[in-house]
Amino acid sequence: MTEATPNKFSSFIVIWLGQVLSVIGSNLTGFALSVWVYQQTGSVTKFSIVILFTVLPGLVITPLAGTLIDVWDRRRLMIISNLWAALTTLGVASLFYFGRQRLWHICLLAAAFSMSSAVISPALTASLSLLVPKRHLGRASGMMQFGEATAQIVAPLLGGFLVLTIKIYGVLLIDFITYSVAITTLLVVQIPRLANRPREEHANHSWLREAASGWAYIIQRPGLFGLLVFLGVTNFTVTMSNLLITPLVLSFANTATYGALISAMGVGLVAGSVAMSIWGGPRRRMYGVLGYGFLLGITQIVEGIRPHVLLIGIGLFAGGFIAPVANGCIIPLLQTKTLPEIQGRVFAAVRLVSWCAIPIAYLIAGPLADKVFTPLLNENGSLAESVGKVIGVGPGRGIGLLLVFLGITTLLITFRAYFYPRLLNVDVEIPDVLTDTLTAKALTVK
């Protein structure tokens, strides 16, 4: 063991580049498979069940993942997780090549992505405070968002073309290659790690107790707990709205238009992430978080109010722009309020609690759209002569009404959060525990 110098920004850049390529590959796969699933089934419910598998398996293993991140070598965990997803991708690619693919194979691949992300995302986030100075955490978060934004643009633009030229199995092979690049970048860099606690201390703590410590840390701080509740609710509404965009657009436009609109959201993500990379976010980070809530509600209403490509494009662009700003405020806020040695468990708890509403959204989005809101705005629906006069009737209009309802809900929840002092003042009421210079003796490199 040798001592390490913290804040190795060059190592972060190498890892970041690998992750950018990996995210692009995964988004190419996600775009191609989402179109394939919907076109094969024609059902929002079946489409949402497949998407459910991209979240639920990861949520199940999140408590264990958070403990492992704080106890084991974070770099090795990320390598293993990338390798697991890469091999699963290669297996599904072979099924498509031989024409033996089934819907449950897509669910299996989605589950592999979910479990891999459940380890990689909190492990990388927890490692940022060991690689990047405190004053640059907002910018580093913006760079991470930039990678995701780039994928949002590239995947829809290339996805349709690649499916036609190299087929879905070719797209999956590209994804496999990007995973290989991500693994290589992790192999060539070192991530500073906190010195391990004594073995006897580990022995006296069960895995369950270790995992619960991240949750306890948040519960003891009402402002952080309020932030988790807010994230859970907004994640519910934004997940449902994102899920509904695909059937909404395809109800009145073709695949090319759908790809262009998703790219508009990607352009917004790029613009927002670049802004955060340069700006770093507001001094009072909660203002950025709550501003995101208000703007999110407005964009959801705009997307659902009429079946118009321009309106939906504006809503998706604006929603994409504000997402990196919100993440660039939330992640550094949690990093600066949490000791590095417990960040893995805290970020796992944040992921679990804030994302627990996502599978609920996936489960009920389809039935709500197919069985409740769509009949209301059919040609002879009960709301056709009232609400239908404003937002229209026919295919996709029930989904539009559901989006408007989600937007109003988001606005009301954000308004309530603004008047909760513990949440509004979390920046100043909870002291920072992270400084720009971590003590070198607390870090080792394996």
C-alpha positions in Angstrom: 0.0 0.0 0.0 1.2 3.5 -0.8 -0.2 6.8 0.0 -2.1 8.6 -2.8 -2.6 12.2 -3.7 -6.3 12.9 -3.8 -8.1 14.9 -6.5 -6.6 13.1 -9.5 -8.5 14.9 -12.1 -6.6 13.3 -15.0 -7.8 9.9 -13.8 -11.4 11.2 -13.8 -11.0 12.4 -17.4 -9.9 9.0 -18.5 -12.7 7.2 -16.7 -15.2 9.8 -18.0 -14.2 9.3 -21.6 -14.7 5.5 -21.2 -18.1 6.0 -19.6 -19.2 8.5 -22.4 -18.6 5.8 -25.0 -20.3 3.2 -22.9 -23.4 5.4 -22.4 -23.5 6.1 -26.2 -23.5 2.3 -26.9 -26.1 1.6 -24.3 -28.4 4.3 -25.6 -28.0 3.0 -29.2 -29.2 -0.4 -27.9 -32.0 1.2 -25.9 -33.3 3.2 -28.9 -33.2 0.2 -31.3 -34.8 -2.2 -28.8 -37.5 0.3 -27.7 -38.7 0.8 -31.2 -38.5 -3.0 -31.9 -40.5 -3.9 -28.8 -43.3 -1.3 -29.4 -43.6 -2.2 -33.1 -43.7 -5.9 -32.3 -46.3 -5.6 -29.5 -48.2 -2.4 -30.2 -48.9 -2.3 -26.4 -48.0 0.5 -24.0 -48.4 -2.0 -21.1 -45.9 -4.6 -22.6 -43.6 -1.8 -23.6 -43.6 -0.5 -20.0 -43.0 -3.9 -18.5 -39.8 -4.2 -20.6 -38.7 -0.8 -19.4 -39.5 -1.9 -15.8 -36.7 -4.5 -16.1 -34.3 -1.6 -16.7 -34.9 -0.4 -13.1 -36.3 -3.1 -10.8 -33.4 -5.6 -10.6 -31.0 -2.7 -9.9 -33.2 -1.5 -7.1 -33.3 -4.9 -5.5 -29.5 -5.1 -5.3 -28.9 -1.4 -4.5 -28.6 -1.9 -0.6 -25.9 -4.6 -1.1 -24.2 -2.6 -3.8 -23.9 0.5 -1.6 -22.2 -1.6 1.1 -19.8 -3.2 -1.3 -18.8 0.1 -2.7 -17.7 1.4 0.7 -15.9 -1.9 1.6 -14.4 -3.2 -1.6 -12.3 -1.7 -4.3 -14.6 0.6 -6.3 -12.6 0.3 -9.5 -12.8 -3.5 -9.5 -16.5 -3.4 -8.8 -17.0 -1.1 -11.8 -14.9 -3.4 -14.0 -16.9 -6.5 -13.0 -20.2 -4.7 -13.5 -19.2 -3.5 -17.0 -18.0 -7.0 -17.9 -21.3 -8.6 -16.8 -23.3 -6.2 -18.9 -21.0 -6.6 -21.9 -21.2 -10.4 -21.9 -25.0 -10.3 -21.6 -25.2 -7.8 -24.5 -23.0 -10.2 -26.6 -25.3 -13.1 -25.8 -28.5 -11.2 -26.8 -26.7 -10.1 -30.0 -26.1 -13.7 -31.0 -29.8 -14.5 -30.4 -30.8 -11.7 -32.8 -28.2 -12.9 -35.3 -29.7 -16.4 -35.4 -33.3 -15.0 -35.3 -34.1 -16.7 -32.0 -34.8 -13.5 -30.0 -37.9 -13.3 -27.7 -39.4 -10.6 -25.6 -38.0 -12.2 -22.4 -34.5 -12.0 -23.8 -34.9 -8.2 -24.0 -36.1 -8.2 -20.4 -33.0 -10.2 -19.5 -30.7 -7.7 -21.2 -32.6 -4.8 -19.5 -32.1 -6.5 -16.1 -28.3 -6.9 -16.8 -28.1 -3.2 -17.6 -30.0 -2.4 -14.4 -27.8 -4.4 -12.1 -24.7 -3.1 -13.7 -25.8 0.5 -13.4 -26.8 -0.1 -9.7 -23.1 -0.6 -9.0 -21.3 1.6 -11.5 -23.4 4.8 -10.9 -23.0 5.1 -7.1 -19.4 3.8 -7.2 -18.4 6.4 -9.7 -20.3 9.2 -7.9 -18.8 8.2 -4.6 -15.3 8.2 -6.2 -15.7 11.8 -7.6 -14.9 13.4 -4.2 -11.6 11.4 -4.2 -10.7 12.5 -7.7 -12.1 16.0 -8.1 -11.6 19.1 -5.8 -14.7 20.2 -3.9 -15.0 23.5 -5.8 -15.2 21.6 -9.1 -17.7 18.9 -8.1 -20.5 20.8 -9.9 -18.5 21.0 -13.1 -17.5 17.3 -12.9 -21.2 16.5 -12.5 -21.9 18.6 -15.5 -19.3 16.7 -17.5 -21.0 13.4 -16.5 -24.3 14.8 -17.7 -22.6 15.9 -20.9 -21.8 12.3 -21.7 -25.4 11.2 -21.2 -26.5 14.2 -23.3 -24.2 13.3 -26.1 -25.7 9.8 -26.1 -29.2 11.3 -26.3 -28.3 13.0 -29.5 -26.2 10.4 -31.2 -28.4 7.4 -30.4 -31.6 8.5 -32.1 -29.8 10.0 -35.1 -27.7 6.9 -35.7 -30.0 4.2 -34.2 -32.5 4.1 -37.1 -29.8 4.1 -39.7 -27.7 1.4 -38.0 -30.7 -0.9 -37.5 -31.4 -0.7 -41.2 -27.7 -1.2 -42.3 -26.2 -3.6 -39.7 -29.4 -4.8 -38.0 -30.1 -4.9 -34.3 -27.4 -7.5 -33.6 -24.8 -5.1 -35.1 -26.0 -2.3 -32.8 -25.6 -4.7 -29.9 -22.0 -5.5 -31.0 -21.2 -1.8 -31.0 -22.5 -1.6 -27.5 -20.3 -4.6 -26.5 -17.2 -2.8 -28.0 -18.0 0.4 -26.0 -18.2 -1.7 -22.8 -14.8 -3.1 -23.6 -13.4 0.5 -24.0 -14.9 1.4 -20.6 -13.3 -1.6 -19.0 -10.0 -0.7 -20.5 -10.0 2.8 -19.2 -10.7 1.5 -15.7 -7.8 -0.9 -16.0 -5.3 1.8 -16.9 -6.1 4.2 -14.1 -6.1 4.1 -10.3 -8.9 5.4 -8.1 -7.8 6.6 -4.6 -9.5 4.5 -1.9 -10.1 5.0 1.7 -8.1 2.9 4.1 -10.0 -0.2 5.1 -11.5 -0.4 8.5 -10.0 -3.1 10.7 -11.3 -6.6 9.9 -12.8 -7.1 13.4 -14.9 -3.9 12.8 -16.3 -5.4 9.6 -17.0 -8.7 11.4 -19.1 -7.0 14.1 -21.4 -5.4 11.5 -23.8 -7.4 9.3 -24.4 -6.5 5.7 -27.9 -5.4 6.6 -26.6 -3.1 9.3 -23.9 -1.7 7.0 -26.5 -1.0 4.3 -28.9 0.6 6.8 -26.2 3.0 8.0 -26.6 5.1 4.8 -30.3 5.3 5.3 -29.8 6.3 9.0 -27.4 9.1 8.0 -30.2 10.6 5.8 -33.0 10.1 8.3 -31.0 12.0 11.0 -31.0 15.0 8.7 -34.6 16.1 7.8 -33.4 18.3 5.0 -31.7 15.4 3.2 -34.7 13.2 3.9 -37.0 15.9 2.4 -34.8 16.0 -0.7 -35.2 12.2 -1.1 -39.0 12.5 -0.9 -38.9 15.3 -3.5 -36.7 13.3 -5.8 -38.9 10.2 -5.4 -42.0 12.2 -6.5 -40.4 14.1 -9.4 -38.7 10.9 -10.6 -42.2 9.3 -10.6 -43.7 12.0 -12.8 -40.7 12.4 -15.1 -40.4 8.6 -15.6 -44.0 8.3 -16.5 -43.8 11.3 -18.9 -40.6 10.0 -20.6 -42.2 6.5 -21.0 -45.3 8.0 -22.5 -43.4 10.2 -25.1 -42.8 7.2 -27.3 -46.4 6.1 -27.8 -47.5 9.7 -27.8 -45.3 10.7 -30.8 -45.8 7.4 -32.7 -49.5 7.9 -32.4 -49.4 10.8 -35.0 -45.8 10.8 -36.4 -43.3 8.3 -37.9 -40.1 6.9 -36.5 -37.9 9.5 -38.1 -39.9 12.3 -36.4 -39.7 10.4 -33.1 -35.9 10.2 -33.4 -35.6 13.9 -34.2 -37.7 14.8 -31.1 -35.6 12.6 -28.9 -32.6 14.3 -30.4 -34.1 17.6 -29.4 -34.1 16.5 -25.8 -30.4 15.4 -26.3 -29.5 18.9 -27.6 -31.1 20.3 -24.5 -29.1 17.9 -22.3 -25.9 18.9 -24.0 -26.7 22.6 -23.6 -27.6 22.2 -19.9 -24.5 20.0 -19.2 -22.2 22.4 -20.9 -23.7 25.2 -18.9 -23.2 23.3 -15.7 -19.6 22.3 -16.7 -18.8 26.0 -17.1 -21.0 27.5 -14.4 -20.9 24.9 -11.7 -24.4 25.7 -10.4 -25.9 28.3 -8.1 -24.3 28.9 -4.6 -27.6 27.8 -3.0 -28.0 24.5 -4.8 -31.6 23.9 -3.6 -32.7 26.9 -5.7 -31.5 24.9 -8.7 -33.3 21.8 -7.6 -36.6 23.5 -6.9 -36.3 25.6 -10.1 -36.0 22.3 -11.9 -39.3 21.1 -10.4 -41.2 24.2 -11.5 -39.9 24.0 -15.1 -40.4 20.3 -15.3 -44.1 20.7 -14.5 -44.4 23.3 -17.2 -42.6 21.2 -19.9 -44.9 18.2 -19.1 -48.0 20.3 -19.7 -46.5 21.7 -23.0 -45.8 18.2 -24.3 -49.3 17.0 -23.6 -51.5 19.9 -24.5 -51.5 19.4 -28.3 -50.2 16.7 -30.8 -47.8 19.2 -32.3 -44.2 18.4 -33.1 -42.9 21.9 -32.3 -44.6 22.0 -28.9 -43.3 18.5 -28.0 -39.8 19.4 -29.3 -39.8 22.6 -27.2 -40.9 20.7 -24.1 -38.3 17.9 -24.6 -35.5 20.4 -25.2 -36.4 22.4 -22.1 -36.7 19.3 -20.0 -33.4 18.1 -21.3 -31.7 21.4 -20.5 -32.9 21.6 -16.9 -32.0 17.9 -16.0 -28.2 18.4 -15.9 -28.7 21.6 -13.8 -30.7 19.6 -11.2 -28.3 16.7 -11.1 -25.4 19.2 -11.0 -26.9 20.6 -7.9 -28.1 17.4 -6.1 -25.0 15.3 -6.5 -22.4 17.9 -5.2 -24.8 18.8 -2.4 -24.9 15.2 -1.2 -21.1 14.8 -1.8 -20.2 17.9 0.3 -22.6 16.9 3.2 -21.4 13.2 3.4 -18.1 11.7 4.5 -16.3 9.9 1.7 -16.1 6.6 3.7 -19.9 6.4 3.7 -20.8 7.9 0.4 -21.3 4.5 -1.3 -24.1 3.6 1.2 -25.6 7.1 1.2 -25.8 7.3 -2.6 -27.2 3.7 -2.7 -29.9 4.8 -0.2 -30.6 7.9 -2.4 -30.8 5.7 -5.5 -33.1 3.2 -3.7 -35.5 5.8 -2.2 -35.6 8.3 -5.0 -36.0 5.5 -7.6 -38.5 3.4 -5.8 -41.3 5.3 -7.5 -39.9 4.5 -10.9 -41.1 0.8 -11.1 -44.5 2.0 -9.8 -44.6 4.5 -12.7 -43.7 1.7 -15.2 -46.3 -0.6 -13.8 -49.2 1.9 -13.8 -48.3 4.0 -16.9 -49.6 1.5 -19.4 -52.9 0.6 -17.6 -53.5 4.3 -17.0 -52.9 5.2 -20.6 -54.6 2.2 -22.2 -57.6 1.7 -19.8 -58.3 5.1 -18.2 -57.1 8.2 -20.1 -57.3 6.9 -23.7 -61.1 6.0 -23.4 -61.8 9.5 -22.0 -60.6 11.2 -25.2 -61.8 8.8 -27.9 -64.1 10.2 -30.5 -67.1 9.4 -28.2 -65.3 9.6 -24.9 -66.8 11.2 -21.8 -64.3 14.2 -22.0 -64.4 14.5 -25.8 -66.8 17.5 -25.7 -65.1 19.3 -22.8 -61.3 18.7 -22.4 -61.2 17.3 -25.9 -62.1 20.8 -27.3 -58.8 22.0 -25.8 -56.3 19.2 -26.3 -58.0 17.2 -29.0 -59.5 13.8 -29.4 -58.5 10.5 -31.0 -55.2 8.5 -30.9 -52.7 9.7 -28.4 -54.9 12.4 -26.9 -55.5 10.3 -23.7 -51.8 10.1 -23.2 -51.6 13.9 -23.7 -54.2 14.4 -21.0 -52.1 12.2 -18.7 -49.0 14.3 -19.4 -50.9 17.5 -18.5 -52.1 15.8 -15.2 -48.5 14.8 -14.4 -47.3 18.4 -15.0 -49.9 19.9 -12.7 -48.9 17.3 -10.0 -45.2 18.2 -10.4 -46.0 21.9 -10.0 -48.0 21.3 -6.8 -45.3 19.1 -5.2 -42.6 21.6 -6.0 -44.7 24.5 -4.6 -45.1 22.5 -1.3 -41.4 21.7 -1.2 -40.5 25.4 -1.5 -42.4 26.1 1.8 -40.6 23.3 3.8 -37.8 25.2 5.6 -35.6 22.1 6.3 -35.5 21.3 2.6 -35.2 24.9 1.3 -32.3 25.6 3.7 -30.5 22.3 3.5 -27.4 24.1 2.0 -26.8 26.2 5.1 -28.3 24.1 7.9 -26.2 21.0 7.3 -22.5 21.7 7.6 -20.1 20.6 4.8 -17.9 17.7 5.8 -15.9 17.6 2.5 -13.0 20.1 2.1 -10.9 20.9 -1.0 -8.0 18.9 0.4 -8.5 15.5 1.8 -5.9 14.2 4.2 -3.5 12.1 2.2 -3.0 9.5 5.0 -6.7 8.7 4.8 -6.2 7.4 1.3 -4.5 4.4 -0.1 -4.2 2.9 -3.6 -4.3 -0.8 -4.0 
